[in-house]
Amino acid sequence: MTSVLEVRGGKPLKGEIFVRGAKNLVPKAMVAALLAEETSTLRNVPAIRDVEVVSELLKMHGVDVDYSQEEGELKITPGSPELPDPVQVDALAGSSRIPILFCGPLLHRLGEAFVPDLGGCHIGDRPVDFHLKVLEDFGAVRTSTPYGMHITAPRGLKGRPVRLPYPSVGATEQTLLTAVMARGITELSNAAMEPEILDLIAVLQKMGAIISVEMDRTIRIEGVDKLHAYNHTAMPDRIEAGSWASAALATKGDIFVKGAEQKDMTTYLNHYRKIGGAFDVRDDGIRFWHPGGELTAAVLETDVHPGLMTDWQQPLVVALTQATGLSIVHETVYDNRFGFTDALRGMGANIQVYRECLGGLSCRFGRQNFYHSAVIQGPVKLKAADIDVPDLRGGFSHLIAALAAEGTSHVSGIELINRGYEHFMTKLEKLGADVTLS
């Protein structure tokens, strides 16, 4: 039975919270440990559902996983992994898309892998075709089964040129994890260059991989015969940091996000300042606050790094409902990321969504039937409502709206938020939020 969070809104969030390692890096670094036999150590690991899922998947493959939640340290010892029962993998994988990234390392270690039907948040098309095409280009062969796909590499994996049709983060990760031990050289063109990708490259280089990164979105990987364990501290979660920053703005609060780093949040910080938010970068984190007065309407367009990250968009939309004037948001990364605005409209927000591209960036969705642009008229007084969490980022955005709204809201399905936000209930309480979980 799903839990319901009762939120008595209208109170500024104030205080200090701590953000640990990035959800978009940690599970991938955990998978990378499969490429070695010895024990890898990963630090700054958050206690989130995705880490639990990957830990269980690793254990199903015969890998020893030891996680100290208090210290945020994870030790992974692959030893000699084995292929698990497909039924078990399928049952667990419904809540995560990470299993497909197991393929490259398992093909190198075992010569075979299994890919279940994939879950994850419903925010638009995230085809696994990119992943499967990459694996086949390297020499993998796939066979359909009742529970997913069985993948083998009868002749081993061989490096080759790979050009992605879009700088997909997942396909870039797949290529990296597959190419590092493939025979020969892989040149990956149109690669994603997000900070989490560069941190994964740092992990792989520590393991003995030979990887060079060019400024034109090209990554060159020279395959090696053997990799060894790594010792790494994960980069902080810039998405979570931005989410709490937006919460400070929407609730007229003041939040110090310990662990947040400026270098990976530059684009977000620029937009935050343009809207009217204030921030102070310190050695151990960033303080975000509403300085008083009116917020300013803005034009936002999401893009691949170094553009405005799509995961920052939804929390910022909530803040923009409190800005004076007409704001425009153009989503160019996912085709269905404005579904969360239905609940905001039910809370009194003045938001209209459009199929047209309301922005200047080149967009894949311009001639398709996707509502991927939004116009927000503010400011409005948000009112309480009963809300059902649709996905991870949209769900946290709904939570922000409930915290900013007048009255008592009931938010159901908050388990989804556990996928990417560590101890978010404890953090809400530390920030003075008036909430009750039932």
Legacy VTK file of the C-alpha trace (Angstrom):
# vtk DataFile Version 3.0
C-alpha trace
ASCII
DATASET POLYDATA
POINTS 438 float
0.000 0.000 0.000
1.411 3.370 -1.012
2.389 5.938 1.614
0.779 9.373 1.744
2.641 12.490 2.811
0.534 15.189 4.423
2.085 18.579 3.700
0.966 21.716 5.494
2.404 24.329 3.169
3.102 28.039 3.139
6.164 27.822 5.384
9.653 28.817 4.127
12.215 26.027 4.129
15.244 27.086 6.172
18.316 25.234 7.365
21.116 22.960 6.185
21.052 19.624 4.374
23.810 17.416 2.953
23.919 16.065 -0.610
26.000 12.954 -1.321
27.046 11.213 -4.546
25.217 11.593 -7.853
22.419 9.148 -8.672
23.448 9.434 -12.328
27.012 8.280 -11.542
26.996 5.913 -8.574
24.998 2.985 -10.080
27.152 3.127 -13.242
30.369 3.095 -11.196
28.973 0.077 -9.338
28.472 -1.732 -12.651
32.011 -0.787 -13.752
33.372 -2.753 -10.777
32.296 -5.923 -12.618
35.149 -5.376 -15.079
37.707 -6.358 -12.398
38.113 -9.318 -10.078
39.396 -7.488 -6.986
37.527 -5.270 -4.505
36.605 -1.772 -5.661
35.769 0.961 -3.139
33.251 3.706 -3.892
32.727 6.547 -1.415
30.100 9.301 -1.012
27.387 6.756 -1.898
23.810 7.890 -1.151
21.223 5.634 0.467
18.745 5.658 -2.443
16.594 2.993 -4.044
18.695 2.820 -7.231
21.758 1.847 -5.173
19.703 -0.883 -3.494
18.528 -2.224 -6.873
22.028 -2.348 -8.374
23.387 -3.929 -5.184
20.766 -6.690 -5.441
21.478 -7.179 -9.153
25.189 -7.519 -8.417
24.492 -10.036 -5.659
22.327 -12.049 -8.081
25.403 -12.263 -10.306
27.458 -13.717 -7.455
29.159 -10.418 -6.551
29.920 -9.554 -2.929
28.560 -6.100 -1.974
29.240 -4.443 1.368
27.582 -1.058 1.956
28.186 1.088 5.027
25.279 3.522 4.850
26.499 5.726 7.685
29.923 6.214 6.099
28.565 6.192 2.551
31.170 3.619 1.511
30.551 0.714 -0.831
32.911 -2.220 -1.393
32.282 -4.435 -4.424
34.119 -7.736 -4.962
33.151 -9.406 -8.272
35.420 -12.461 -7.976
34.012 -14.860 -10.584
30.518 -13.606 -11.490
27.786 -15.861 -12.833
24.592 -15.399 -14.843
21.515 -15.439 -12.558
18.032 -16.804 -13.131
16.341 -14.494 -15.694
13.100 -14.616 -13.694
14.852 -13.090 -10.661
16.452 -10.330 -12.708
13.164 -9.536 -14.439
11.333 -9.302 -11.100
13.848 -6.819 -9.682
14.577 -4.758 -12.788
11.087 -3.311 -13.153
12.132 -0.311 -11.068
15.356 0.480 -12.934
16.883 0.761 -16.400
20.385 0.011 -15.155
20.457 -3.740 -16.063
21.216 -3.035 -19.718
24.541 -1.481 -18.653
25.571 -4.844 -17.196
25.877 -6.224 -20.745
29.339 -4.972 -21.719
31.090 -5.999 -18.480
29.300 -9.378 -18.394
30.136 -10.122 -22.025
33.799 -9.491 -21.176
33.696 -11.550 -17.983
31.236 -14.341 -18.926
30.684 -14.149 -22.665
26.942 -13.699 -22.139
24.390 -11.384 -20.497
20.637 -11.059 -19.986
18.546 -7.908 -20.481
15.055 -7.869 -18.894
12.145 -5.643 -19.851
13.166 -2.228 -18.556
11.368 0.130 -16.186
12.217 3.631 -14.982
10.327 6.923 -15.003
7.761 7.585 -17.736
9.031 10.926 -18.990
9.273 10.193 -22.686
10.972 7.939 -25.167
14.162 6.360 -23.819
14.710 3.632 -26.425
17.103 0.811 -25.640
17.759 0.619 -29.383
20.826 2.865 -28.902
22.232 0.383 -26.394
21.479 -2.714 -28.428
22.856 -1.185 -31.624
26.111 -0.317 -29.813
26.440 -3.865 -28.472
25.759 -5.375 -31.907
28.308 -3.050 -33.490
30.881 -4.516 -31.114
29.978 -8.051 -32.156
27.213 -9.023 -29.722
24.306 -11.215 -30.812
20.871 -11.026 -29.188
18.132 -13.647 -28.855
14.613 -12.912 -27.569
13.347 -14.836 -24.534
10.043 -14.721 -22.611
11.667 -12.458 -20.006
13.842 -10.225 -22.188
16.937 -10.770 -24.320
19.851 -13.159 -24.040
23.036 -11.577 -25.414
26.220 -13.400 -26.383
29.548 -12.537 -28.027
30.572 -15.667 -29.989
33.680 -14.029 -31.420
34.398 -11.636 -28.582
33.924 -7.867 -28.703
35.874 -5.698 -31.112
36.295 -1.909 -31.002
35.011 0.139 -33.921
33.800 3.648 -34.782
30.469 4.493 -33.124
28.414 7.572 -33.923
25.367 8.271 -31.815
22.384 9.954 -33.517
21.904 11.961 -30.304
24.325 12.529 -27.405
22.546 9.987 -25.219
23.973 9.596 -21.725
22.937 5.943 -21.500
24.356 5.007 -24.903
27.608 6.809 -24.077
27.874 4.852 -20.825
27.137 1.631 -22.684
29.890 2.342 -25.198
32.435 3.162 -22.494
31.688 0.057 -20.418
31.885 -2.128 -23.528
34.843 -0.537 -25.339
37.353 -0.478 -22.468
38.118 -4.197 -22.882
37.153 -4.658 -26.536
39.914 -5.508 -29.013
41.278 -2.473 -30.824
40.221 1.170 -30.799
36.745 2.650 -30.433
36.085 6.226 -31.517
32.757 7.441 -30.144
31.332 10.481 -31.940
28.505 12.747 -30.749
29.005 11.463 -27.211
27.347 12.858 -24.107
29.737 14.996 -22.046
27.826 15.367 -18.782
29.950 15.658 -15.605
28.703 12.214 -14.561
30.114 10.781 -17.802
33.493 12.371 -17.104
33.406 10.986 -13.559
32.692 7.508 -14.940
35.660 7.943 -17.288
37.765 8.843 -14.240
36.655 5.587 -12.584
37.537 3.548 -15.672
40.919 5.253 -16.033
41.700 4.352 -12.420
40.933 0.754 -13.386
43.522 0.845 -16.155
41.445 1.961 -19.149
42.929 4.201 -21.850
40.385 6.921 -22.688
40.879 10.360 -24.224
38.210 13.045 -24.518
38.114 15.609 -27.331
36.289 18.944 -27.283
34.087 18.005 -30.286
32.107 15.328 -28.379
34.518 12.600 -29.433
35.766 9.965 -26.978
38.576 7.623 -28.015
38.936 4.315 -26.156
41.846 1.919 -26.615
40.839 -1.542 -25.460
42.975 -3.286 -22.829
43.182 -6.947 -21.865
42.633 -6.543 -18.144
41.278 -4.007 -15.656
41.813 -3.821 -11.904
39.786 -2.478 -8.978
39.270 1.224 -8.309
39.125 3.537 -5.296
36.899 6.527 -6.011
34.827 9.282 -4.379
31.658 9.977 -6.360
30.898 13.532 -7.488
28.025 15.213 -5.598
24.491 15.072 -6.965
23.973 18.321 -8.878
20.334 17.419 -9.615
19.426 17.067 -5.954
21.304 20.264 -5.127
19.335 22.144 -7.788
16.067 20.656 -6.549
16.609 21.952 -3.017
17.719 25.316 -4.430
14.450 25.593 -6.347
12.571 24.646 -3.174
14.246 27.547 -1.365
13.112 29.907 -4.121
9.528 28.628 -4.362
8.946 28.695 -0.582
10.803 31.996 0.015
13.300 30.046 2.077
17.017 29.831 2.782
18.827 26.492 2.367
22.516 25.651 2.657
23.232 22.594 0.501
26.375 21.086 1.956
28.350 19.128 -0.618
27.058 21.054 -3.650
29.775 22.177 -6.077
29.751 25.231 -8.312
31.712 23.788 -11.246
29.007 21.285 -12.189
26.122 23.725 -11.579
27.296 26.781 -13.517
24.403 26.793 -16.001
21.833 26.261 -13.261
23.315 29.030 -11.133
23.136 31.498 -14.021
19.429 30.789 -14.538
18.785 30.872 -10.792
20.307 34.342 -10.592
18.379 35.619 -13.636
15.098 34.524 -12.056
15.995 36.462 -8.919
17.382 33.800 -6.617
20.451 34.492 -4.496
23.307 32.104 -3.786
26.651 32.084 -2.026
29.323 29.577 -3.033
31.364 28.294 -0.100
34.164 25.757 0.222
31.844 23.062 1.566
28.635 23.823 -0.319
26.282 26.466 -1.683
23.709 28.555 0.159
20.503 29.271 -1.809
17.834 31.758 -0.747
14.986 34.013 -1.820
16.252 37.576 -1.294
12.799 39.149 -1.058
10.922 41.171 -3.635
9.629 39.859 -6.945
11.065 36.996 -8.941
11.617 37.627 -12.657
10.026 35.658 -15.502
12.534 33.914 -17.761
13.035 31.861 -20.906
14.541 28.422 -20.226
15.629 25.811 -22.757
16.931 22.438 -21.677
19.808 20.859 -23.554
22.575 18.303 -23.206
25.577 19.423 -21.172
26.772 22.169 -20.942
23.201 23.374 -21.466
20.473 23.545 -18.838
19.980 20.014 -17.540
16.524 18.558 -18.176
16.326 17.307 -14.556
16.575 20.917 -13.323
13.626 21.989 -15.444
10.732 20.639 -13.372
11.726 22.169 -10.006
12.454 25.481 -11.753
8.977 25.459 -13.320
7.480 25.436 -9.817
9.653 28.421 -8.866
8.596 30.229 -12.062
4.936 30.037 -11.011
5.981 32.613 -8.398
7.767 34.908 -10.902
6.199 38.092 -12.257
5.398 37.939 -15.955
5.412 35.344 -18.722
8.011 32.559 -18.589
8.707 30.163 -21.451
10.261 26.712 -21.030
11.373 24.671 -24.054
12.198 20.996 -23.339
14.540 19.532 -25.985
15.810 16.388 -24.217
12.674 14.358 -23.347
9.425 14.455 -25.297
6.998 13.986 -22.388
8.344 15.906 -19.434
5.470 18.332 -18.935
2.955 15.758 -17.736
3.685 16.912 -14.185
2.159 20.341 -14.930
-1.375 18.880 -14.780
-1.124 18.693 -10.994
0.324 22.220 -10.809
-2.640 23.568 -12.776
-4.887 21.816 -10.272
-3.103 23.830 -7.563
-3.823 27.120 -9.335
-0.752 27.476 -11.558
-1.295 29.215 -14.892
0.592 26.903 -17.267
-0.125 26.129 -20.912
1.761 23.465 -22.872
2.349 23.486 -26.631
3.548 21.191 -29.406
5.522 23.997 -31.039
9.164 24.803 -30.268
9.012 27.977 -28.198
12.732 28.640 -28.252
15.792 29.048 -30.399
17.539 25.718 -29.826
17.519 22.971 -32.415
14.937 20.440 -31.277
14.121 16.846 -32.256
10.439 17.269 -31.356
9.537 20.282 -33.495
7.662 18.345 -36.183
6.211 15.728 -33.888
3.071 15.549 -31.803
4.707 16.140 -28.401
3.801 18.795 -25.864
7.341 19.943 -25.167
7.017 23.703 -24.591
5.329 25.491 -21.712
4.231 29.051 -20.982
3.906 30.025 -17.318
2.098 33.172 -16.157
2.908 34.340 -12.647
2.878 35.009 -9.865
0.033 32.873 -8.509
-0.903 31.712 -5.050
-0.671 27.937 -5.143
-3.379 26.127 -3.192
-3.267 22.723 -1.559
-4.361 19.610 -3.452
-4.232 15.816 -3.458
-1.353 14.760 -5.713
-0.138 11.419 -7.077
3.608 11.350 -7.828
4.135 10.570 -11.564
7.932 10.111 -11.662
11.091 10.907 -9.722
11.790 14.528 -10.716
8.165 15.460 -11.315
7.320 13.997 -7.916
9.878 16.131 -6.109
8.561 19.156 -8.013
5.041 18.367 -6.810
6.419 18.176 -3.294
7.969 21.641 -3.718
4.618 22.969 -4.921
2.837 21.471 -1.916
5.391 23.052 0.421
4.822 26.458 -1.217
1.024 26.178 -1.337
-1.504 27.476 1.148
-3.324 24.728 3.051
-2.810 20.985 3.466
-1.851 18.774 0.527
-1.733 14.986 0.386
1.043 13.548 -1.778
0.808 9.826 -2.589
3.351 7.572 -4.269
6.308 9.296 -2.636
8.236 6.001 -2.727
9.338 7.052 -6.219
11.217 9.983 -4.692
13.388 7.510 -2.776
14.946 6.469 -6.099
17.040 9.634 -6.248
16.713 11.680 -3.050
18.493 10.324 0.000
16.622 10.617 3.334
14.364 13.301 1.869
11.898 13.031 4.776
14.676 13.655 7.303
15.898 16.588 5.217
12.401 18.090 5.056
12.166 17.926 8.833
15.602 19.533 9.205
14.413 22.391 7.011
11.349 22.986 9.165
8.747 21.553 6.792
5.409 20.701 8.420
4.886 17.170 7.085
3.481 13.858 8.311
3.922 10.456 6.666
1.102 7.937 6.942
LINES 1 439
438 0 1 2 3 4 5 6 7 8 9 10 11 12 13 14 15 16 17 18 19 20 21 22 23 24 25 26 27 28 29 30 31 32 33 34 35 36 37 38 39 40 41 42 43 44 45 46 47 48 49 50 51 52 53 54 55 56 57 58 59 60 61 62 63 64 65 66 67 68 69 70 71 72 73 74 75 76 77 78 79 80 81 82 83 84 85 86 87 88 89 90 91 92 93 94 95 96 97 98 99 100 101 102 103 104 105 106 107 108 109 110 111 112 113 114 115 116 117 118 119 120 121 122 123 124 125 126 127 128 129 130 131 132 133 134 135 136 137 138 139 140 141 142 143 144 145 146 147 148 149 150 151 152 153 154 155 156 157 158 159 160 161 162 163 164 165 166 167 168 169 170 171 172 173 174 175 176 177 178 179 180 181 182 183 184 185 186 187 188 189 190 191 192 193 194 195 196 197 198 199 200 201 202 203 204 205 206 207 208 209 210 211 212 213 214 215 216 217 218 219 220 221 222 223 224 225 226 227 228 229 230 231 232 233 234 235 236 237 238 239 240 241 242 243 244 245 246 247 248 249 250 251 252 253 254 255 256 257 258 259 260 261 262 263 264 265 266 267 268 269 270 271 272 273 274 275 276 277 278 279 280 281 282 283 284 285 286 287 288 289 290 291 292 293 294 295 296 297 298 299 300 301 302 303 304 305 306 307 308 309 310 311 312 313 314 315 316 317 318 319 320 321 322 323 324 325 326 327 328 329 330 331 332 333 334 335 336 337 338 339 340 341 342 343 344 345 346 347 348 349 350 351 352 353 354 355 356 357 358 359 360 361 362 363 364 365 366 367 368 369 370 371 372 373 374 375 376 377 378 379 380 381 382 383 384 385 386 387 388 389 390 391 392 393 394 395 396 397 398 399 400 401 402 403 404 405 406 407 408 409 410 411 412 413 414 415 416 417 418 419 420 421 422 423 424 425 426 427 428 429 430 431 432 433 434 435 436 437
